[in-house]
Amino acid sequence: MSLPAFIGRCCCKDMGLSEPSEHKDPFCRDRLPATSVMPDFLQHGEGNSSYPVELNAAVELSDVMAACGYGDKVALIGAGQHFTYADVVMWSNKIARVLVDDIGIVPGNRVLIRSYNNPVHVICWLAATKAGAVVINTAPQLRARELQQIIDEAAVEYALCDLRLRDALEACQSQREGQSQDQSQKKALRHIVFFDGRDIEAGDLGARAHKKRPDFCAAKTSRDDVALMAATSGSTGTPKITMHYHRDILAIADGYAADILRIRPEDKIIGTPPLAFTYGLGALAVFPLRFGASAILEEHLRPEDMCQQITAHQASLCFSSPAAYRMMLDAMAHEDFAVADLSSLRAGVSAGDTLPAPVYEAWQRQIGVPLLDGIGSTEMLHIFISNRLDEHEAACTGRPVRGYVAKVVDERGETLPKGQAGRLAVKGPTGCRYLHGKEQTRYVQDGWNYTGDCFYQDEGGRFHFVARMDEMIISSGYNIAGREVEAALLTHRDVLECAVIGVPDELRGAIVEAHVVLRAGLSPTDAKVRQLQDHVKAVIAPYKYPRSIVFRESLPKTETGKMQRYLLQRSGHGQEG
């Protein structure tokens, strides 16, 4: 699908950008990784050079769209509010005026946003980006200690916060203000402006914005200025902070959203991933706004509620995680969900974790529309390998998105033959830039981004996920991919969710341990352990079966639905057989 005709013709250089500020915060530019350890950046379509040198992503996603005829179309729905594209332009301009005129934000300042998934969150992000700020969206689940780590690392002085989430941020502010300069060399969180995600006109931010003019001349930012910081989801421990340019934000839409999803103005997009993570920001803000579509932003959207919300809004595209799709399918089996009508869906997108074949197959049987597995990362900003609407299959991640190239290599970086598993390396229009360059040489080597995943490529060129490189289990000399064992367990009718890890064993070096959530009404017993073990032996090679099974009520996940398997290592052993 070609991009909408107006993109590239009606660009932000025609909308009016302000002259460069006399004051510009160089913090991000000064802390980019050295050129020698940057990844190679490839062009897609006409190339990154097709973006004008003067570029503000927020203007492209709001003012440009309104000017090109979408002003009266609904852009954002949620929390009892509807915003047209004209509304988004007006309110983002008013809030940008508050940030610049009242608070004194200059281009390059970091602005932390703390909110639920709602339209006001998106408008605040656009406003801060128009002002030239570097935005860090944070998840509502974060506590003061976690927020403080981000604030310190990124030297954040400004924050926009939903009134309902004020306590943790205020704790960060008071803690820092209580220290002397000698005790802390970090900048204090100087300004917190509160808003109400349920009513854009309420709260201090709304009251100030209401008095402002509805026009705003956006900061004169470059396509290569940092616009976004994002903390990795922490599926393996401490999160790291990545940096992305204005052009990167548009590139993920002009590549993945256009090439794979073929998003069009009539689409209504819904999903569970938080806007705080790049998967959710792309899916529920960047993609719909880039193509004149509508985003449905529900604050507390549980997987089991998705079917009802898709029915109510007649959503056409759904973004979520494999675990959430599994819960959706399980919910639809109950009588309460018999009235759910998913006929409006034309596709679902699964990311955040690999999509197990049993979940894909159950979706195809029950829903009958494509469920596209894809792999992305915070470092790459969004999905870079994916199945297609007309080419998708179980246990397959697909092909590189337009503009990206990928290969499977050995430890020396040599390309492996088709069918042989190894390290995944990728490059494209986006890539890893860690703040302060921390761990940059681990992720980027010889211009390639190494995601930490083990893949193989089939004879047809499609990529297949095997495991995370740090999750391969070596037991009695055998290499066992925990995800393969998980997929086998999920074919058993009694298993709702599961996660497999390796745990130390004196005799075998390590054994396979499965953490299992049973369906409602079932009890964990020794007999159930043996039943599940025998089931795995019948589905895959017997040596791969879980010698230890731990029954749990739930499994630890990040806010994006990614399984936090490293937390299971601390849980102790289960029942062995």
C-alpha positions as CSV (number, residue, x, y, z in Angstrom):
1,M,0.0,0.0,0.0
2,S,1.3,3.4,-0.9
3,L,1.4,6.1,1.7
4,P,-1.5,8.6,1.7
5,A,-0.9,11.2,-1.0
6,F,-0.6,14.1,1.3
7,I,2.4,12.7,3.3
8,G,5.6,14.2,2.1
9,R,3.7,16.9,0.2
10,C,2.0,18.6,3.2
11,C,4.7,18.5,5.7
12,C,5.5,20.5,8.9
13,K,7.8,22.9,7.1
14,D,4.7,24.2,5.4
15,M,2.8,24.5,8.8
16,G,5.2,27.0,10.3
17,L,8.0,26.2,12.8
18,S,9.4,28.7,15.2
19,E,12.9,30.1,14.9
20,P,15.4,28.2,17.0
21,S,15.3,29.1,20.7
22,E,18.2,31.1,22.0
23,H,18.2,28.5,24.8
24,K,18.4,24.9,23.9
25,D,19.1,22.0,26.3
26,P,21.9,19.9,24.8
27,F,21.5,17.1,27.3
28,C,20.4,14.4,24.9
29,R,22.6,15.4,22.0
30,D,25.6,15.4,24.3
31,R,24.8,11.9,25.6
32,L,24.2,10.0,22.4
33,P,26.5,7.1,21.8
34,A,29.7,7.7,19.9
35,T,29.4,7.6,16.2
36,S,31.7,4.5,16.1
37,V,29.2,2.4,18.1
38,M,26.0,3.7,16.4
39,P,24.1,1.2,14.3
40,D,23.9,1.6,10.5
41,F,20.7,3.3,9.6
42,L,19.0,2.3,6.4
43,Q,16.5,4.1,4.3
44,H,13.1,2.8,3.5
45,G,10.9,3.8,0.5
46,E,12.3,7.1,-0.6
47,G,14.5,7.0,2.4
48,N,15.0,8.9,5.6
49,S,16.2,11.8,3.5
50,S,12.6,12.2,2.2
51,Y,11.7,13.7,5.6
52,P,12.5,17.4,5.6
53,V,15.4,18.6,7.6
54,E,13.1,20.7,9.7
55,L,10.7,18.2,11.2
56,N,8.5,18.0,14.2
57,A,6.7,14.7,14.5
58,A,3.8,16.0,16.6
59,V,3.0,18.6,13.9
60,E,3.0,15.9,11.3
61,L,0.6,13.8,13.4
62,S,-1.9,16.6,14.2
63,D,-1.7,19.9,12.3
64,V,-0.8,18.3,9.0
65,M,-3.7,15.8,9.3
66,A,-6.2,18.6,10.1
67,A,-4.9,20.7,7.3
68,C,-5.3,17.8,4.8
69,G,-9.0,17.4,5.4
70,Y,-9.3,15.3,8.6
71,G,-10.2,18.1,11.0
72,D,-13.8,17.0,11.6
73,K,-12.9,13.3,11.9
74,V,-12.7,11.6,15.3
75,A,-9.1,10.9,16.2
76,L,-9.1,9.9,19.9
77,I,-11.9,8.1,21.9
78,G,-11.7,7.1,25.5
79,A,-12.4,8.0,29.2
80,G,-15.7,9.3,28.1
81,Q,-14.2,11.8,25.7
82,H,-14.1,12.2,21.9
83,F,-11.5,14.4,20.1
84,T,-11.5,15.3,16.5
85,Y,-8.3,16.0,14.7
86,A,-9.2,19.7,15.0
87,D,-9.7,19.3,18.7
88,V,-6.3,17.5,19.0
89,V,-4.6,20.4,17.2
90,M,-6.3,23.0,19.4
91,W,-5.7,21.4,22.7
92,S,-2.1,20.3,22.0
93,N,-1.4,23.9,20.9
94,K,-2.9,25.3,24.1
95,I,-1.0,23.0,26.3
96,A,2.2,23.7,24.4
97,R,1.7,27.3,25.2
98,V,1.4,26.5,28.9
99,L,4.6,24.5,28.7
100,V,6.6,27.3,27.0
101,D,5.0,30.5,28.3
102,D,4.1,29.5,31.9
103,I,6.7,26.9,32.7
104,G,9.6,27.9,30.5
105,I,10.3,24.7,28.8
106,V,12.9,25.0,26.0
107,P,13.8,22.5,23.2
108,G,15.7,19.5,24.6
109,N,14.3,19.6,28.1
110,R,13.0,16.3,29.3
111,V,9.3,16.1,30.1
112,L,8.0,13.0,32.0
113,I,4.4,12.1,31.4
114,R,2.6,9.9,34.0
115,S,-0.8,8.8,33.0
116,Y,-3.2,6.0,32.1
117,N,-4.1,5.2,28.5
118,N,-6.5,8.0,27.6
119,P,-6.8,10.8,24.9
120,V,-5.4,13.5,27.3
121,H,-2.2,11.5,27.6
122,V,-1.7,11.5,23.8
123,I,-2.5,15.2,23.6
124,C,0.0,16.0,26.3
125,W,2.6,14.0,24.4
126,L,1.9,15.9,21.2
127,A,2.0,19.2,23.1
128,A,5.4,18.6,24.7
129,T,6.8,17.3,21.4
130,K,5.6,20.5,19.7
131,A,7.4,22.5,22.3
132,G,10.6,20.7,21.4
133,A,10.8,18.7,24.6
134,V,12.0,15.1,24.8
135,V,9.2,13.1,26.2
136,I,9.4,10.1,28.6
137,N,6.1,8.3,28.9
138,T,5.9,6.2,32.1
139,A,3.6,3.5,33.2
140,P,1.0,4.0,36.0
141,Q,2.3,0.9,37.7
142,L,5.7,2.4,38.5
143,R,6.4,3.4,42.1
144,A,8.4,6.3,43.4
145,R,11.7,4.3,43.5
146,E,11.3,3.3,39.9
147,L,10.3,6.7,38.7
148,Q,13.3,8.2,40.6
149,Q,15.7,6.0,38.7
150,I,14.3,7.4,35.4
151,I,14.3,11.0,36.7
152,D,17.9,10.7,37.8
153,E,19.2,8.9,34.7
154,A,17.5,11.4,32.3
155,A,17.9,14.5,34.5
156,V,14.2,15.2,34.3
157,E,13.0,18.6,35.7
158,Y,9.5,18.7,34.3
159,A,6.5,16.4,34.5
160,L,2.9,16.2,33.4
161,C,0.9,13.9,35.7
162,D,-2.6,12.6,36.0
163,L,-4.1,13.8,39.3
164,R,-4.9,10.2,40.2
165,L,-1.2,9.3,40.1
166,R,0.3,12.2,41.9
167,D,1.5,10.6,45.0
168,A,4.6,8.8,43.6
169,L,5.8,11.8,41.6
170,E,5.3,14.1,44.6
171,A,7.4,11.7,46.7
172,C,10.2,11.9,44.1
173,Q,10.0,15.7,44.2
174,S,10.1,16.0,48.0
175,Q,12.8,13.5,48.3
176,R,15.1,15.3,45.9
177,E,14.3,18.7,47.3
178,G,15.2,17.5,50.8
179,Q,18.8,16.8,49.7
180,S,21.6,19.3,49.6
181,Q,23.6,19.9,46.5
182,D,26.5,18.1,48.1
183,Q,24.3,15.1,48.7
184,S,23.0,14.9,45.2
185,Q,24.4,16.1,41.9
186,K,21.2,15.2,40.2
187,K,18.8,17.9,39.0
188,A,15.6,18.2,41.0
189,L,12.1,17.5,39.5
190,R,11.3,21.2,39.6
191,H,7.8,21.4,38.0
192,I,4.9,19.0,38.1
193,V,1.7,20.1,36.3
194,F,-1.4,18.0,37.1
195,F,-4.2,17.2,34.7
196,D,-7.3,15.0,34.8
197,G,-7.2,12.3,32.2
198,R,-11.0,12.1,32.4
199,D,-11.6,15.8,31.5
200,I,-9.0,17.8,29.6
201,E,-10.5,21.1,31.0
202,A,-10.1,20.0,34.6
203,G,-6.9,20.1,36.7
204,D,-4.3,22.9,36.8
205,L,-3.1,22.1,33.2
206,G,-6.6,22.3,31.8
207,A,-7.4,25.5,33.7
208,R,-4.2,27.1,32.3
209,A,-4.7,25.8,28.8
210,H,-8.3,27.0,28.6
211,K,-7.0,30.6,28.7
212,K,-4.5,30.1,26.0
213,R,-4.8,30.9,22.3
214,P,-5.4,27.8,20.1
215,D,-2.5,28.5,17.7
216,F,1.2,27.6,18.4
217,C,4.3,27.8,16.3
218,A,6.1,24.6,17.0
219,A,9.8,24.5,18.0
220,K,12.1,24.4,15.0
221,T,13.3,20.8,15.6
222,S,15.3,18.7,13.2
223,R,14.5,15.2,11.9
224,D,17.7,14.1,13.8
225,D,16.8,15.8,17.1
226,V,15.9,13.4,20.0
227,A,12.1,13.5,20.5
228,L,11.5,10.5,22.6
229,M,13.1,8.6,25.4
230,A,11.8,5.2,26.3
231,A,12.7,2.8,29.2
232,T,13.0,-0.8,28.2
233,S,10.3,-3.0,29.8
234,G,12.6,-4.8,32.1
235,S,11.7,-8.3,31.1
236,T,15.3,-9.3,32.2
237,G,15.8,-6.9,35.0
238,T,16.9,-3.2,35.3
239,P,15.4,-1.1,32.4
240,K,17.7,1.0,30.1
241,I,16.8,4.2,28.5
242,T,16.8,4.5,24.7
243,M,16.6,7.6,22.5
244,H,14.7,8.2,19.3
245,Y,14.6,11.0,16.7
246,H,11.6,12.8,15.2
247,R,12.0,10.9,12.0
248,D,12.1,7.6,13.8
249,I,8.5,8.2,15.1
250,L,7.3,8.7,11.5
251,A,9.4,5.9,10.1
252,I,7.7,3.2,12.2
253,A,4.3,4.3,10.7
254,D,5.6,4.7,7.2
255,G,7.2,1.3,7.4
256,Y,5.3,-1.2,9.6
257,A,1.9,0.4,9.8
258,A,1.7,1.2,6.0
259,D,3.5,-1.9,4.7
260,I,2.1,-4.6,7.0
261,L,-1.2,-3.3,8.4
262,R,-2.2,-1.1,5.5
263,I,-3.9,1.3,7.9
264,R,-6.5,3.5,6.4
265,P,-8.7,6.4,7.7
266,E,-11.7,4.2,8.4
267,D,-9.8,2.0,10.8
268,K,-10.6,2.0,14.5
269,I,-7.6,0.8,16.5
270,I,-7.8,-0.7,20.0
271,G,-5.3,-2.4,22.2
272,T,-4.0,-3.3,25.7
273,P,-0.3,-2.1,25.5
274,P,0.4,1.0,27.6
275,L,1.3,4.3,25.9
276,A,4.3,4.3,28.2
277,F,5.9,1.6,26.0
278,T,6.9,2.1,22.4
279,Y,4.6,-0.8,21.3
280,G,1.6,1.0,22.7
281,L,2.7,4.5,21.7
282,G,3.1,3.3,18.1
283,A,0.0,1.2,18.0
284,L,-2.4,3.6,19.7
285,A,-1.1,7.0,18.9
286,V,1.4,7.2,16.1
287,F,-0.2,4.8,13.7
288,P,-3.8,6.0,13.8
289,L,-2.8,9.7,13.8
290,R,-0.4,9.2,10.8
291,F,-3.2,7.8,8.6
292,G,-6.3,9.7,9.7
293,A,-7.7,6.7,11.7
294,S,-9.3,6.6,15.1
295,A,-7.7,5.3,18.3
296,I,-9.7,3.8,21.2
297,L,-7.9,4.4,24.5
298,E,-9.4,2.6,27.5
299,E,-7.7,3.2,30.8
300,H,-8.1,-0.2,32.4
301,L,-8.6,-2.5,29.5
302,R,-8.2,-6.1,30.7
303,P,-7.8,-8.8,28.1
304,E,-11.1,-10.4,29.1
305,D,-12.8,-7.0,28.4
306,M,-11.4,-6.7,24.9
307,C,-14.1,-8.7,23.2
308,Q,-16.8,-6.4,24.6
309,Q,-14.9,-3.2,23.7
310,I,-14.2,-4.4,20.2
311,T,-17.9,-5.1,19.8
312,A,-19.0,-1.8,21.3
313,H,-16.6,0.3,19.1
314,Q,-16.6,-1.9,16.0
315,A,-12.8,-1.9,16.1
316,S,-10.9,-3.1,13.1
317,L,-7.4,-3.6,14.4
318,C,-6.4,-5.0,17.8
319,F,-2.9,-4.8,19.4
320,S,-2.1,-7.0,22.3
321,S,0.2,-9.8,23.7
322,P,0.0,-13.6,23.3
323,A,-1.0,-14.0,26.9
324,A,-3.8,-11.5,26.4
325,Y,-5.1,-13.2,23.2
326,R,-5.1,-16.5,25.1
327,M,-7.3,-14.9,27.8
328,M,-9.6,-13.3,25.2
329,L,-10.2,-16.7,23.7
330,D,-10.8,-18.3,27.1
331,A,-13.2,-15.5,28.0
332,M,-15.2,-16.1,24.8
333,A,-15.8,-19.6,25.9
334,H,-18.1,-18.4,28.7
335,E,-21.8,-17.6,28.2
336,D,-21.3,-14.0,29.4
337,F,-19.3,-13.3,26.2
338,A,-21.7,-15.0,23.8
339,V,-22.9,-11.7,22.6
340,A,-19.4,-10.5,21.6
341,D,-19.2,-9.8,17.9
342,L,-15.7,-9.5,16.5
343,S,-16.8,-9.4,12.8
344,S,-15.5,-5.8,12.6
345,L,-11.9,-7.0,13.1
346,R,-9.7,-7.3,10.0
347,A,-6.6,-8.3,12.0
348,G,-5.0,-8.7,15.3
349,V,-1.3,-7.9,16.1
350,S,0.6,-9.9,18.6
351,A,3.9,-8.6,20.1
352,G,5.8,-8.3,23.4
353,D,6.4,-12.0,23.4
354,T,6.5,-14.8,20.8
355,L,3.1,-16.1,19.7
356,P,2.7,-19.8,20.6
357,A,1.3,-21.9,17.8
358,P,-1.6,-23.2,19.9
359,V,-2.8,-19.6,20.5
360,Y,-2.5,-18.7,16.8
361,E,-4.4,-21.9,15.8
362,A,-7.2,-21.3,18.4
363,W,-7.6,-17.7,17.1
364,Q,-7.9,-18.9,13.5
365,R,-10.5,-21.5,14.5
366,Q,-12.6,-19.1,16.6
367,I,-12.1,-15.7,15.1
368,G,-10.9,-16.4,11.6
369,V,-9.0,-13.2,10.8
370,P,-5.2,-12.8,10.6
371,L,-3.3,-12.8,14.0
372,L,0.1,-11.3,13.0
373,D,3.1,-12.3,15.1
374,G,5.8,-9.7,15.1
375,I,9.1,-9.0,16.9
376,G,10.0,-5.5,18.0
377,S,12.0,-3.9,20.8
378,T,12.3,-0.6,22.6
379,E,15.7,-0.2,21.1
380,M,14.3,-0.5,17.6
381,L,11.2,1.5,18.6
382,H,8.7,-0.9,17.1
383,I,8.2,-4.1,15.1
384,F,10.8,-4.9,12.5
385,I,9.9,-8.5,11.5
386,S,6.3,-9.6,11.0
387,N,3.9,-11.8,9.3
388,R,1.7,-10.3,6.6
389,L,-2.1,-10.0,6.2
390,D,-1.8,-12.4,3.2
391,E,1.1,-14.5,4.6
392,H,0.9,-15.7,8.2
393,E,1.3,-19.1,9.8
394,A,1.8,-20.7,13.2
395,A,5.2,-20.6,14.9
396,C,6.6,-18.1,12.4
397,T,7.5,-14.5,12.9
398,G,7.6,-13.7,9.2
399,R,9.8,-11.4,7.1
400,P,11.5,-8.1,7.7
401,V,9.4,-5.0,7.5
402,R,10.1,-2.8,4.5
403,G,13.3,-0.9,5.1
404,Y,14.8,-3.5,7.5
405,V,17.2,-6.3,6.8
406,A,17.9,-9.2,9.2
407,K,20.2,-12.2,9.3
408,V,21.0,-15.2,11.6
409,V,24.6,-15.4,12.6
410,D,27.0,-17.4,14.8
411,E,29.1,-16.0,17.7
412,R,31.6,-14.5,15.2
413,G,29.0,-12.7,13.2
414,E,29.1,-15.1,10.3
415,T,25.8,-15.8,8.5
416,L,24.5,-19.2,9.3
417,P,22.9,-21.6,6.7
418,K,19.1,-21.7,6.4
419,G,17.5,-23.8,9.1
420,Q,20.3,-23.3,11.6
421,A,19.6,-21.4,14.8
422,G,21.7,-18.5,15.9
423,R,21.8,-14.8,17.0
424,L,19.4,-12.4,15.3
425,A,21.0,-9.3,13.8
426,V,18.9,-6.5,12.3
427,K,19.3,-3.0,10.9
428,G,16.9,-0.5,9.3
429,P,15.6,3.1,9.6
430,T,15.5,2.8,13.4
431,G,18.1,1.5,15.8
432,C,19.6,1.4,19.3
433,R,20.8,4.6,20.9
434,Y,21.2,4.1,24.7
435,L,21.4,7.2,26.9
436,H,25.0,7.7,28.0
437,G,26.0,4.8,25.7
438,K,25.5,2.3,28.5
439,E,25.6,-1.3,27.1
440,Q,25.7,0.2,23.5
441,T,28.4,-2.2,22.4
442,R,26.5,-5.2,23.7
443,Y,23.4,-4.3,21.6
444,V,25.2,-2.8,18.5
445,Q,28.1,-4.6,16.8
446,D,29.6,-3.8,13.4
447,G,26.6,-1.6,12.6
448,W,24.0,-4.4,13.4
449,N,21.5,-4.4,16.2
450,Y,21.7,-7.7,18.2
451,T,18.3,-8.1,19.9
452,G,19.4,-11.0,22.1
453,D,17.0,-13.5,20.4
454,C,17.8,-16.9,18.9
455,F,16.1,-17.4,15.4
456,Y,16.5,-19.6,12.4
457,Q,15.5,-18.7,8.8
458,D,13.7,-21.2,6.6
459,E,14.3,-21.9,3.0
460,G,11.5,-19.5,2.0
461,G,13.3,-16.6,3.9
462,R,10.8,-16.5,6.8
463,F,12.2,-16.1,10.4
464,H,11.3,-18.4,13.2
465,F,11.8,-17.7,16.9
466,V,13.6,-20.3,19.0
467,A,14.3,-18.6,22.3
468,R,15.9,-15.6,24.0
469,M,19.7,-16.3,23.8
470,D,19.8,-16.2,27.6
471,E,16.9,-18.6,28.0
472,M,18.3,-21.6,26.2
473,I,18.3,-24.5,28.7
474,I,21.3,-27.0,28.5
475,S,20.2,-30.2,30.3
476,S,22.4,-33.3,30.2
477,G,24.1,-31.9,27.1
478,Y,20.8,-31.2,25.2
479,N,19.9,-27.7,24.1
480,I,16.2,-27.1,25.0
481,A,14.2,-24.0,24.0
482,G,11.8,-23.2,26.8
483,R,9.3,-21.7,24.4
484,E,8.9,-25.0,22.6
485,V,8.0,-26.7,25.9
486,E,5.6,-23.9,26.6
487,A,3.9,-24.3,23.2
488,A,3.5,-28.1,23.9
489,L,2.0,-27.4,27.4
490,L,-0.5,-24.9,25.9
491,T,-2.0,-27.6,23.7
492,H,-3.3,-29.3,26.8
493,R,-6.9,-28.3,27.6
494,D,-6.2,-27.7,31.3
495,V,-3.4,-25.2,30.8
496,L,-4.4,-21.5,30.7
497,E,-0.9,-20.0,30.9
498,C,2.7,-21.3,31.4
499,A,6.3,-20.2,31.4
500,V,9.3,-22.4,31.3
501,I,12.8,-21.8,32.7
502,G,15.9,-23.7,33.4
503,V,16.9,-24.3,37.0
504,P,20.3,-25.7,38.3
505,D,20.6,-29.4,38.8
506,E,23.7,-31.2,40.1
507,L,23.2,-34.3,38.0
508,R,22.0,-32.7,34.7
509,G,23.5,-29.2,34.9
510,A,19.9,-27.8,34.6
511,I,16.4,-29.1,34.3
512,V,13.4,-27.8,32.6
513,E,10.9,-26.3,35.0
514,A,7.4,-25.3,34.0
515,H,5.3,-22.7,35.9
516,V,1.7,-23.4,35.1
517,V,-1.6,-21.6,35.6
518,L,-4.5,-24.1,35.4
519,R,-7.9,-23.2,34.1
520,A,-10.5,-22.1,36.6
521,G,-11.9,-24.9,38.8
522,L,-8.9,-27.3,38.4
523,S,-6.7,-28.3,41.3
524,P,-3.0,-28.9,41.2
525,T,-2.2,-32.5,42.1
526,D,0.6,-35.0,41.7
527,A,-1.6,-36.7,39.1
528,K,-1.9,-33.5,37.2
529,V,1.9,-33.1,37.2
530,R,2.3,-36.6,35.6
531,Q,-0.5,-35.9,33.1
532,L,1.2,-32.7,31.9
533,Q,4.6,-34.3,31.7
534,D,3.2,-37.3,29.7
535,H,1.4,-34.8,27.4
536,V,4.7,-32.9,26.6
537,K,6.5,-36.2,26.0
538,A,3.8,-37.1,23.4
539,V,4.0,-33.8,21.6
540,I,7.8,-33.1,21.4
541,A,10.9,-35.1,22.1
542,P,10.6,-36.8,25.5
543,Y,14.0,-35.4,26.8
544,K,12.5,-31.9,26.7
545,Y,9.7,-32.6,29.2
546,P,9.5,-30.4,32.4
547,R,11.0,-32.5,35.2
548,S,9.7,-29.9,37.6
549,I,6.2,-28.3,37.5
550,V,5.2,-25.3,39.7
551,F,1.5,-24.5,39.8
552,R,0.7,-20.8,40.2
553,E,-2.3,-18.6,40.3
554,S,-0.7,-16.1,37.9
555,L,2.6,-15.4,36.1
556,P,4.7,-12.2,36.4
557,K,4.5,-10.0,33.3
558,T,5.5,-6.5,32.3
559,E,2.8,-3.9,31.5
560,T,3.2,-4.9,27.8
561,G,2.3,-8.5,28.6
562,K,5.9,-9.8,28.2
563,M,6.6,-12.7,30.6
564,Q,9.2,-11.9,33.2
565,R,10.8,-15.3,33.4
566,Y,13.7,-14.1,35.4
567,L,11.4,-13.5,38.4
568,L,10.4,-17.2,38.3
569,Q,14.0,-18.1,39.1
570,R,13.5,-16.9,42.6
571,S,10.4,-19.0,43.2
572,G,11.9,-22.3,44.1
573,H,11.3,-25.7,42.7
574,G,8.0,-27.4,42.2
575,Q,6.9,-31.0,42.0
576,E,9.2,-33.3,40.1
577,G,8.6,-36.4,38.2
